[in-house]
Amino acid sequence: MMSTIEKALAKNKKTKAIENQSEEPESEAFGQETQSVGVSAQAKISDEKPESTNDYSDVNSVSANDEIRLDLDSLSAKGMVDNSAERRLINEEYRAIKRKILSNAFGPLSKTLDRSNVVMVTSSKPGEGKTFTAVNLALSIASEQDKTVLLVDADVLRPNVMKTLGSRNREGLIEYLLGEKQNISDVMLSTNIPKLKLIAAGKSHHLSNELLASEVMRATVDEFSTRYKDRIVIIDTPPLLGINETSVLANLAGQAIVVCEEGRSKIHDIKNSVSHLNPEMAIGFVVNKSLRQDNGPGYYGYYYGSNGS
């Protein structure tokens, strides 16, 4: 499994010089057709920079139960998955990625996984595109005819899901874990995509690690996993290295997607990251931001199931 990652990352050494010559506007980069390796990911993956401290002054000013009206045209223009009839490459790429996730969640492998329909999306370090990946997977799964998806922002230190979706801060996971909201439904947001629901991270709190490690959190994820048999739960978590919260969350999910950036993510960081995950999980990889020698920046990724299968 790791040797394949190493080969993918090593590919960038021959083309790294192109990065400094390719200063195209972001809107042009989104539209480029790119060469795929395994399962490709053509759209430009957000750096999540700044993945900075959010202003929580307006968290309590918006009711969590209000429907979130996502600007689908704006999201599509930013290179994200949409439900258009056009066969956009980004849509096809995430279809291929989600098929493995759905197979792990509901197929034969699901019998060997705890909470097989709960998928954490993480990375080794900040800025490698994990939130963009989590949001795109949620958007893609929401287009399924017989599946629903709940996207949870559990990166409570540097939440970015609502910002990526172009929305405002909301009361969310932290308020529920603190007992300020009695029911998880009080912080579960409906959207104008019928099969997509959201839970925001909520306000920052100095005991975030303890809250995420609490029995309330475990019971909540169990409820996520079992209440709706057709639901996939995507949890955007903090990076794996140097942040205790992620290791706690790794014990609550049945699948993990580790997002890597070609030319930046280091093999020893990836190996170290995987060592923090539950070895019983199905662990997959998405590699972003590769370079194409013939056409400037390009993007690709691939996903493996448990034990590299």
TORKESE-364379 format. One record per residue (C-alpha): x, y negated, z negated; residue in three letters. Coordinates in nm, 3 decimals, m for minus. Example, Ala and Ser with C-alpha at 12.3 -4.5 7.8 and 13.67 -1.06 7.14 Angstrom:
! residues 2
+---------+---------+---------+------+
!       x !       y !       z ! code !
+---------+---------+---------+------+
!   1.230 !   0.450 !  m0.780 !  Ala !
!   1.367 !   0.106 !  m0.714 !  Ser !
+---------+---------+---------+------+
END
This chain:
! residues 309
+---------+---------+---------+------+
!       x !       y !       z ! code !
+---------+---------+---------+------+
!   0.000 !   0.000 !   0.000 !  Met !
!   0.263 !  m0.255 !  m0.099 !  Met !
!   0.487 !  m0.177 !   0.197 !  Ser !
!   0.210 !  m0.287 !   0.430 !  Thr !
!   0.179 !  m0.615 !   0.243 !  Ile !
!   0.555 !  m0.656 !   0.262 !  Glu !
!   0.553 !  m0.609 !   0.637 !  Lys !
!   0.278 !  m0.864 !   0.678 !  Ala !
!   0.457 !  m1.122 !   0.468 !  Leu !
!   0.792 !  m1.056 !   0.633 !  Ala !
!   0.642 !  m1.139 !   0.972 !  Lys !
!   0.639 !  m1.504 !   0.874 !  Asn !
!   1.018 !  m1.525 !   0.853 !  Lys !
!   1.045 !  m1.526 !   1.232 !  Lys !
!   0.784 !  m1.796 !   1.279 !  Thr !
!   0.814 !  m2.019 !   0.974 !  Lys !
!   0.978 !  m2.303 !   1.171 !  Ala !
!   0.658 !  m2.355 !   1.365 !  Ile !
!   0.476 !  m2.471 !   1.052 !  Glu !
!   0.660 !  m2.803 !   1.048 !  Asn !
!   0.591 !  m2.856 !   1.420 !  Gln !
!   0.218 !  m2.795 !   1.387 !  Ser !
!   0.069 !  m3.102 !   1.222 !  Glu !
!  m0.270 !  m3.067 !   1.392 !  Glu !
!  m0.582 !  m3.216 !   1.234 !  Pro !
!  m0.770 !  m2.971 !   1.018 !  Glu !
!  m1.074 !  m2.979 !   1.247 !  Ser !
!  m0.865 !  m2.853 !   1.538 !  Glu !
!  m0.707 !  m2.576 !   1.330 !  Ala !
!  m1.049 !  m2.440 !   1.244 !  Phe !
!  m1.131 !  m2.393 !   1.610 !  Gly !
!  m0.821 !  m2.205 !   1.716 !  Gln !
!  m0.851 !  m1.854 !   1.845 !  Glu !
!  m0.596 !  m1.640 !   1.669 !  Thr !
!  m0.431 !  m1.304 !   1.699 !  Gln !
!  m0.558 !  m1.051 !   1.450 !  Ser !
!  m0.368 !  m0.795 !   1.250 !  Val !
!  m0.596 !  m0.543 !   1.080 !  Gly !
!  m0.900 !  m0.747 !   0.976 !  Val !
!  m0.834 !  m1.106 !   1.080 !  Ser !
!  m0.939 !  m1.426 !   0.909 !  Ala !
!  m0.927 !  m1.702 !   1.170 !  Gln !
!  m1.065 !  m1.992 !   0.970 !  Ala !
!  m0.825 !  m2.213 !   0.782 !  Lys !
!  m0.824 !  m2.104 !   0.421 !  Ile !
!  m0.855 !  m2.387 !   0.175 !  Ser !
!  m0.543 !  m2.459 !  m0.028 !  Asp !
!  m0.775 !  m2.533 !  m0.319 !  Glu !
!  m0.558 !  m2.838 !  m0.372 !  Lys !
!  m0.642 !  m3.027 !  m0.567 !  Pro !
!  m0.775 !  m2.734 !  m0.770 !  Glu !
!  m0.744 !  m2.995 !  m1.035 !  Ser !
!  m0.923 !  m3.084 !  m1.353 !  Thr !
!  m1.287 !  m3.156 !  m1.274 !  Asn !
!  m1.483 !  m3.447 !  m1.413 !  Asp !
!  m1.746 !  m3.282 !  m1.631 !  Tyr !
!  m1.916 !  m3.606 !  m1.727 !  Ser !
!  m2.216 !  m3.522 !  m1.508 !  Asp !
!  m2.251 !  m3.152 !  m1.597 !  Val !
!  m2.556 !  m3.203 !  m1.817 !  Asn !
!  m2.718 !  m3.456 !  m1.585 !  Ser !
!  m2.842 !  m3.200 !  m1.335 !  Val !
!  m3.081 !  m2.919 !  m1.422 !  Ser !
!  m2.936 !  m2.577 !  m1.353 !  Ala !
!  m3.275 !  m2.455 !  m1.236 !  Asn !
!  m3.296 !  m2.702 !  m0.948 !  Asp !
!  m3.247 !  m2.537 !  m0.611 !  Glu !
!  m2.910 !  m2.614 !  m0.457 !  Ile !
!  m2.953 !  m2.742 !  m0.104 !  Arg !
!  m2.635 !  m2.640 !   0.075 !  Leu !
!  m2.542 !  m2.839 !   0.385 !  Asp !
!  m2.500 !  m2.540 !   0.614 !  Leu !
!  m2.395 !  m2.746 !   0.915 !  Asp !
!  m2.120 !  m2.912 !   0.713 !  Ser !
!  m1.997 !  m2.579 !   0.576 !  Leu !
!  m1.989 !  m2.435 !   0.929 !  Ser !
!  m1.794 !  m2.738 !   1.054 !  Ala !
!  m1.536 !  m2.674 !   0.781 !  Lys !
!  m1.475 !  m2.325 !   0.921 !  Gly !
!  m1.692 !  m2.126 !   0.685 !  Met !
!  m1.919 !  m1.833 !   0.758 !  Val !
!  m2.262 !  m1.924 !   0.895 !  Asp !
!  m2.570 !  m1.744 !   1.020 !  Asn !
!  m2.568 !  m1.886 !   1.371 !  Ser !
!  m2.641 !  m1.668 !   1.672 !  Ala !
!  m2.299 !  m1.759 !   1.811 !  Glu !
!  m2.044 !  m1.481 !   1.758 !  Arg !
!  m1.789 !  m1.694 !   1.578 !  Arg !
!  m1.464 !  m1.519 !   1.494 !  Leu !
!  m1.481 !  m1.618 !   1.127 !  Ile !
!  m1.819 !  m1.444 !   1.099 !  Asn !
!  m1.685 !  m1.127 !   1.261 !  Glu !
!  m1.380 !  m1.121 !   1.039 !  Glu !
!  m1.574 !  m1.146 !   0.716 !  Tyr !
!  m1.820 !  m0.887 !   0.842 !  Arg !
!  m1.530 !  m0.646 !   0.870 !  Ala !
!  m1.404 !  m0.734 !   0.521 !  Ile !
!  m1.745 !  m0.708 !   0.356 !  Lys !
!  m1.814 !  m0.367 !   0.514 !  Arg !
!  m1.535 !  m0.214 !   0.303 !  Lys !
!  m1.660 !  m0.393 !  m0.007 !  Ile !
!  m2.017 !  m0.274 !   0.048 !  Leu !
!  m1.893 !   0.079 !   0.116 !  Ser !
!  m1.699 !   0.079 !  m0.211 !  Asn !
!  m1.998 !  m0.068 !  m0.395 !  Ala !
!  m2.271 !   0.164 !  m0.269 !  Phe !
!  m2.100 !   0.454 !  m0.091 !  Gly !
!  m1.938 !   0.773 !  m0.226 !  Pro !
!  m1.655 !   0.582 !  m0.398 !  Leu !
!  m1.910 !   0.397 !  m0.613 !  Ser !
!  m1.959 !   0.712 !  m0.820 !  Lys !
!  m1.598 !   0.688 !  m0.939 !  Thr !
!  m1.600 !   0.315 !  m1.018 !  Leu !
!  m1.741 !   0.132 !  m1.318 !  Asp !
!  m1.950 !  m0.163 !  m1.199 !  Arg !
!  m1.871 !  m0.089 !  m0.836 !  Ser !
!  m2.087 !  m0.378 !  m0.717 !  Asn !
!  m1.894 !  m0.635 !  m0.921 !  Val !
!  m1.605 !  m0.782 !  m0.721 !  Val !
!  m1.347 !  m1.020 !  m0.863 !  Met !
!  m1.161 !  m1.244 !  m0.618 !  Val !
!  m0.825 !  m1.369 !  m0.738 !  Thr !
!  m0.469 !  m1.448 !  m0.631 !  Ser !
!  m0.121 !  m1.443 !  m0.778 !  Ser !
!  m0.093 !  m1.820 !  m0.806 !  Lys !
!  m0.309 !  m2.127 !  m0.738 !  Pro !
!  m0.359 !  m2.259 !  m0.387 !  Gly !
!  m0.367 !  m1.930 !  m0.195 !  Glu !
!  m0.730 !  m1.957 !  m0.087 !  Gly !
!  m0.917 !  m1.739 !  m0.335 !  Lys !
!  m1.220 !  m1.966 !  m0.376 !  Thr !
!  m1.259 !  m2.012 !  m0.001 !  Phe !
!  m1.245 !  m1.633 !   0.034 !  Thr !
!  m1.497 !  m1.576 !  m0.246 !  Ala !
!  m1.742 !  m1.827 !  m0.098 !  Val !
!  m1.710 !  m1.685 !   0.254 !  Asn !
!  m1.767 !  m1.331 !   0.129 !  Leu !
!  m2.077 !  m1.445 !  m0.057 !  Ala !
!  m2.211 !  m1.627 !   0.248 !  Leu !
!  m2.147 !  m1.323 !   0.466 !  Ser !
!  m2.309 !  m1.076 !   0.227 !  Ile !
!  m2.610 !  m1.307 !   0.191 !  Ala !
!  m2.685 !  m1.246 !   0.559 !  Ser !
!  m2.738 !  m0.873 !   0.496 !  Glu !
!  m3.095 !  m0.753 !   0.541 !  Gln !
!  m3.103 !  m0.533 !   0.231 !  Asp !
!  m2.851 !  m0.695 !  m0.005 !  Lys !
!  m2.845 !  m0.999 !  m0.230 !  Thr !
!  m2.539 !  m1.172 !  m0.370 !  Val !
!  m2.461 !  m1.361 !  m0.689 !  Leu !
!  m2.153 !  m1.585 !  m0.676 !  Leu !
!  m2.012 !  m1.664 !  m1.022 !  Val !
!  m1.746 !  m1.925 !  m1.085 !  Asp !
!  m1.545 !  m1.778 !  m1.373 !  Ala !
!  m1.238 !  m1.990 !  m1.305 !  Asp !
!  m1.339 !  m2.195 !  m1.604 !  Val !
!  m1.001 !  m2.368 !  m1.625 !  Leu !
!  m1.009 !  m2.510 !  m1.270 !  Arg !
!  m1.353 !  m2.443 !  m1.124 !  Pro !
!  m1.385 !  m2.498 !  m0.750 !  Asn !
!  m1.687 !  m2.303 !  m0.621 !  Val !
!  m1.942 !  m2.584 !  m0.643 !  Met !
!  m1.698 !  m2.832 !  m0.492 !  Lys !
!  m1.622 !  m2.593 !  m0.204 !  Thr !
!  m1.996 !  m2.565 !  m0.139 !  Leu !
!  m2.027 !  m2.944 !  m0.140 !  Gly !
!  m2.235 !  m2.957 !  m0.458 !  Ser !
!  m2.219 !  m3.120 !  m0.801 !  Arg !
!  m2.120 !  m2.977 !  m1.135 !  Asn !
!  m2.388 !  m2.785 !  m1.320 !  Arg !
!  m2.432 !  m2.627 !  m1.659 !  Glu !
!  m2.318 !  m2.270 !  m1.618 !  Gly !
!  m2.129 !  m1.976 !  m1.757 !  Leu !
!  m1.963 !  m2.151 !  m2.051 !  Ile !
!  m2.289 !  m2.303 !  m2.175 !  Glu !
!  m2.449 !  m1.958 !  m2.171 !  Tyr !
!  m2.157 !  m1.789 !  m2.350 !  Leu !
!  m2.165 !  m2.063 !  m2.615 !  Leu !
!  m2.533 !  m1.992 !  m2.678 !  Gly !
!  m2.640 !  m2.337 !  m2.559 !  Glu !
!  m2.854 !  m2.159 !  m2.299 !  Lys !
!  m3.058 !  m1.868 !  m2.425 !  Gln !
!  m3.102 !  m1.677 !  m2.100 !  Asn !
!  m2.863 !  m1.620 !  m1.811 !  Ile !
!  m3.150 !  m1.720 !  m1.582 !  Ser !
!  m3.124 !  m2.069 !  m1.729 !  Asp !
!  m2.791 !  m2.119 !  m1.552 !  Val !
!  m2.860 !  m1.913 !  m1.240 !  Met !
!  m2.904 !  m2.141 !  m0.939 !  Leu !
!  m3.120 !  m2.067 !  m0.639 !  Ser !
!  m3.008 !  m2.195 !  m0.300 !  Thr !
!  m3.165 !  m2.260 !   0.039 !  Asn !
!  m3.003 !  m1.932 !   0.146 !  Ile !
!  m3.270 !  m1.692 !   0.016 !  Pro !
!  m3.035 !  m1.408 !  m0.081 !  Lys !
!  m2.762 !  m1.621 !  m0.239 !  Leu !
!  m2.763 !  m1.728 !  m0.605 !  Lys !
!  m2.492 !  m1.915 !  m0.794 !  Leu !
!  m2.364 !  m1.957 !  m1.147 !  Ile !
!  m2.134 !  m2.255 !  m1.197 !  Ala !
!  m1.844 !  m2.245 !  m1.443 !  Ala !
!  m1.992 !  m2.519 !  m1.658 !  Gly !
!  m1.796 !  m2.740 !  m1.892 !  Lys !
!  m1.439 !  m2.681 !  m2.004 !  Ser !
!  m1.382 !  m2.529 !  m2.348 !  His !
!  m1.072 !  m2.461 !  m2.554 !  His !
!  m1.192 !  m2.107 !  m2.639 !  Leu !
!  m1.255 !  m2.002 !  m2.280 !  Ser !
!  m1.044 !  m1.686 !  m2.316 !  Asn !
!  m1.232 !  m1.574 !  m2.624 !  Glu !
!  m1.566 !  m1.651 !  m2.460 !  Leu !
!  m1.481 !  m1.449 !  m2.149 !  Leu !
!  m1.360 !  m1.162 !  m2.371 !  Ala !
!  m1.675 !  m1.165 !  m2.582 !  Ser !
!  m1.934 !  m0.892 !  m2.604 !  Glu !
!  m2.186 !  m1.140 !  m2.460 !  Val !
!  m1.978 !  m1.165 !  m2.142 !  Met !
!  m1.945 !  m0.789 !  m2.114 !  Arg !
!  m2.318 !  m0.740 !  m2.165 !  Ala !
!  m2.388 !  m1.012 !  m1.908 !  Thr !
!  m2.173 !  m0.846 !  m1.642 !  Val !
!  m2.339 !  m0.513 !  m1.721 !  Asp !
!  m2.673 !  m0.678 !  m1.661 !  Glu !
!  m2.545 !  m0.830 !  m1.336 !  Phe !
!  m2.433 !  m0.484 !  m1.227 !  Ser !
!  m2.739 !  m0.281 !  m1.319 !  Thr !
!  m3.044 !  m0.507 !  m1.307 !  Arg !
!  m3.060 !  m0.530 !  m0.928 !  Tyr !
!  m2.943 !  m0.221 !  m0.744 !  Lys !
!  m2.906 !  m0.409 !  m0.413 !  Asp !
!  m2.694 !  m0.693 !  m0.554 !  Arg !
!  m2.325 !  m0.765 !  m0.505 !  Ile !
!  m2.167 !  m0.989 !  m0.769 !  Val !
!  m1.869 !  m1.196 !  m0.649 !  Ile !
!  m1.668 !  m1.347 !  m0.935 !  Ile !
!  m1.415 !  m1.618 !  m0.854 !  Asp !
!  m1.151 !  m1.577 !  m1.124 !  Thr !
!  m0.832 !  m1.768 !  m1.212 !  Pro !
!  m0.500 !  m1.656 !  m1.061 !  Pro !
!  m0.351 !  m1.345 !  m1.222 !  Leu !
!  m0.009 !  m1.475 !  m1.324 !  Leu !
!   0.022 !  m1.678 !  m1.641 !  Gly !
!  m0.350 !  m1.699 !  m1.719 !  Ile !
!  m0.495 !  m1.466 !  m1.983 !  Asn !
!  m0.856 !  m1.515 !  m1.875 !  Glu !
!  m0.805 !  m1.318 !  m1.554 !  Thr !
!  m0.678 !  m1.005 !  m1.725 !  Ser !
!  m0.987 !  m1.011 !  m1.943 !  Val !
!  m1.215 !  m1.035 !  m1.638 !  Leu !
!  m1.024 !  m0.756 !  m1.463 !  Ala !
!  m1.172 !  m0.511 !  m1.711 !  Asn !
!  m1.526 !  m0.609 !  m1.613 !  Leu !
!  m1.516 !  m0.560 !  m1.235 !  Ala !
!  m1.513 !  m0.245 !  m1.025 !  Gly !
!  m1.336 !  m0.404 !  m0.730 !  Gln !
!  m1.066 !  m0.669 !  m0.696 !  Ala !
!  m0.959 !  m0.870 !  m0.393 !  Ile !
!  m0.614 !  m1.027 !  m0.424 !  Val !
!  m0.573 !  m1.320 !  m0.186 !  Val !
!  m0.218 !  m1.373 !  m0.059 !  Cys !
!  m0.064 !  m1.648 !   0.152 !  Glu !
!   0.184 !  m1.537 !   0.416 !  Glu !
!   0.516 !  m1.711 !   0.382 !  Gly !
!   0.439 !  m1.821 !   0.028 !  Arg !
!   0.320 !  m1.523 !  m0.175 !  Ser !
!   0.618 !  m1.321 !  m0.288 !  Lys !
!   0.619 !  m0.942 !  m0.302 !  Ile !
!   0.729 !  m0.931 !  m0.664 !  His !
!   0.447 !  m1.171 !  m0.757 !  Asp !
!   0.194 !  m0.949 !  m0.578 !  Ile !
!   0.328 !  m0.639 !  m0.753 !  Lys !
!   0.322 !  m0.819 !  m1.086 !  Asn !
!  m0.034 !  m0.935 !  m1.017 !  Ser !
!  m0.156 !  m0.585 !  m0.938 !  Val !
!  m0.002 !  m0.460 !  m1.262 !  Ser !
!  m0.248 !  m0.683 !  m1.449 !  His !
!  m0.546 !  m0.513 !  m1.285 !  Leu !
!  m0.729 !  m0.205 !  m1.404 !  Asn !
!  m0.573 !   0.087 !  m1.209 !  Pro !
!  m0.917 !   0.246 !  m1.183 !  Glu !
!  m1.045 !  m0.042 !  m0.970 !  Met !
!  m1.071 !  m0.049 !  m0.593 !  Ala !
!  m0.804 !  m0.308 !  m0.508 !  Ile !
!  m0.799 !  m0.489 !  m0.175 !  Gly !
!  m0.591 !  m0.764 !  m0.015 !  Phe !
!  m0.667 !  m1.057 !   0.211 !  Val !
!  m0.364 !  m1.226 !   0.367 !  Val !
!  m0.412 !  m1.585 !   0.480 !  Asn !
!  m0.225 !  m1.851 !   0.671 !  Lys !
!  m0.007 !  m1.647 !   0.903 !  Ser !
!   0.177 !  m1.819 !   1.188 !  Leu !
!   0.152 !  m1.731 !   1.555 !  Arg !
!   0.458 !  m1.802 !   1.761 !  Gln !
!   0.255 !  m1.855 !   2.077 !  Asp !
!  m0.019 !  m2.077 !   1.936 !  Asn !
!   0.090 !  m2.250 !   1.618 !  Gly !
!  m0.089 !  m2.180 !   1.293 !  Pro !
!  m0.312 !  m1.877 !   1.283 !  Gly !
!  m0.488 !  m1.679 !   1.015 !  Tyr !
!  m0.535 !  m1.312 !   0.952 !  Tyr !
!  m0.608 !  m1.075 !   0.672 !  Gly !
!  m0.678 !  m0.716 !   0.592 !  Tyr !
!  m0.856 !  m0.522 !   0.326 !  Tyr !
!  m0.786 !  m0.181 !   0.178 !  Tyr !
!  m1.000 !   0.022 !  m0.055 !  Gly !
!  m0.894 !   0.206 !  m0.365 !  Ser !
!  m0.540 !   0.345 !  m0.352 !  Asn !
!  m0.484 !   0.189 !  m0.011 !  Gly !
!  m0.737 !   0.406 !   0.167 !  Ser !
+---------+---------+---------+------+
END
